[in-house]
């Protein structure tokens, strides 16, 4: 069995420190282990006892514990984690890190580490917007620290604006996405490219160059929709959702915050992806609009073109010889609606399921739906061997500048290539 991942959580001194308790719970729930380092000011907001109870691990608060320096010195502490997370990262802590100051346990291990570091800032809006903080953030990013964007909203201090700590589930999604990233761990990763000891004059991790969708919100639809006729029957199609789920996973691996609006499918949610389950085209449209704004939208779902004009509240019975006629009405075109929306994503990608004249039909769809790219699948072929519902795909990518054809590939590989192409386009 694979070794479970280990997080070192540094808790700075801010009112948002209480949210670290929920983050510990989420980290544990996902099967990872966590060890906490609490700064002196952090201890004004949460107690070591709470953190120890939740993490089921010793909590470290001081550099000057002889017991620790022999058994678990700050260097070892800083090297044993798969990822170091600073949550909340205060303006003071970020400033010290940017200046290379090491005057307590947290700052010393952050200077000594060779592990990737994720900082989750939380502070008053003016402190966040101050030129000094922004300068420090820019420096930290250059140094290879991954810095999450704080949320915007009402603050504990009564002001409004950016600076709030993102919710613990969003931080958890970022952690999961980082740990899944091929750029962070494993063969061919950035870390292995950098060699075993990045302290030898190299930054430990350079996310912005190597995780091409870092900081972007990517919206993906996947799967079929089910359009009810009566309580037991519905109109559907053969879409399995595999291609859309693979794209959502690849986008998360590339550092994006991903919202996946999924029709009824039996697939596990990719790590680090925020999933919204829907049943019908109308529900899918609402979930898509609720998820805006997005930098990129990839509409992979096979939305049912029609729904029953009226839905029977009771099961329709066989009455007489002739079957009851089924009257249909057209569903909204979610993709075309998004193209006209005033929050239209910067890059809008549609899919097309075609059985003949693939590129020709895809070009027509690109124009008709005013999107930027169409990824057309050849869904011809006998049931059971077709792309629809299968594990492989062969696609034609139609853009304003031409058509590329990718011959039969596993859907995950199509997803990786597509995400790499998106990364290039929006960089
Ligand atoms: N789409 C959508 N809403 C719909 C129908 C389709 O958002 N009501 C999106 C799909 O998610 C896909 C693209 O439009 O990205 C094309 O879907 P497809 O089913 O191939 O095209 P249709 O518009 O249904 O055209 P046709 O069935 O006539 O080929």
Boltz pocket constraint, residues with backbone or C-beta under 6 A from the ligand:
constraints:
  - pocket:
      binder: B
      contacts: [[A, 221], [A, 281], [A, 299], [A, 300], [A, 301], [A, 302], [A, 303], [A, 304], [A, 305], [A, 331], [A, 332], [A, 333], [A, 334], [A, 335], [A, 336], [A, 349], [A, 350], [A, 351], [A, 352], [A, 353], [A, 354], [A, 365]]
      max_distance: 6.0
